[in-house]
Amino acid sequence: MNTVLTKERFIHAIGFEVLAILGFSPLMAWALDAQVATAGALTLMMSLLAMLWNMVFNGLIDRRWPGSRQHWRFHIRLLHGVVFEAGLVVVCVPLTAWMLGLTLWQAVLVELAFFVFILPYTVAYNWGFDKAWGWWLLRQKAGQRA
């Protein structure tokens, strides 16, 4: 069975989360009128959960549909992003409610607002990563032939 390297999954997840933390922590603090430290801590905890979920979710996808993701069409990428983010929302709502002192309903609304921003980022990041990883693999193969 063709499986994705652990190295690829690790690089993918770390890159995704570092960029997300840097981009969304200040935005979350501003939008929620929260302390930067609280928003940063929440973003970091959500990031760790997302990284774990990312590896599990994409590992399941890789087992179910082995092969290259470099040629996925947009609607498949969009579906992949929506299902991934929906799973993450289920885990993050209680965390958001607890850390920000919100009701579960308020936390759902915060997560839905976050979803509007993170979904395009998720789809774009995955597309860019898959293209870059495919390019890197081609360079590695070309270097082995030389």
NORGI-V581358 format. One record per residue. N is the residue number from 1. SS is DSSP state (hx for helix, st for strand, lp for the rest). Layout:
n/ss
N/SS
N/SS
This chain:
n/ss
1/lp
2/lp
3/lp
4/lp
5/lp
6/hx
7/hx
8/hx
9/hx
10/hx
11/hx
12/hx
13/hx
14/hx
15/hx
16/hx
17/hx
18/hx
19/hx
20/hx
21/hx
22/hx
23/hx
24/hx
25/hx
26/hx
27/hx
28/hx
29/hx
30/hx
31/hx
32/hx
33/lp
34/lp
35/lp
36/hx
37/hx
38/hx
39/hx
40/hx
41/hx
42/hx
43/hx
44/hx
45/hx
46/hx
47/hx
48/hx
49/hx
50/hx
51/hx
52/hx
53/hx
54/hx
55/hx
56/hx
57/hx
58/hx
59/hx
60/hx
61/hx
62/hx
63/hx
64/hx
65/lp
66/lp
67/lp
68/lp
69/lp
70/lp
71/lp
72/lp
73/lp
74/hx
75/hx
76/hx
77/hx
78/hx
79/hx
80/hx
81/hx
82/hx
83/hx
84/hx
85/hx
86/hx
87/hx
88/hx
89/hx
90/hx
91/hx
92/hx
93/hx
94/hx
95/hx
96/hx
97/hx
98/hx
99/hx
100/hx
101/lp
102/lp
103/lp
104/hx
105/hx
106/hx
107/hx
108/hx
109/hx
110/hx
111/hx
112/hx
113/hx
114/hx
115/hx
116/hx
117/hx
118/hx
119/hx
120/hx
121/hx
122/hx
123/hx
124/hx
125/hx
126/hx
127/hx
128/hx
129/hx
130/hx
131/hx
132/hx
133/hx
134/hx
135/hx
136/hx
137/hx
138/hx
139/hx
140/hx
141/hx
142/hx
143/hx
144/hx
145/hx
146/lp
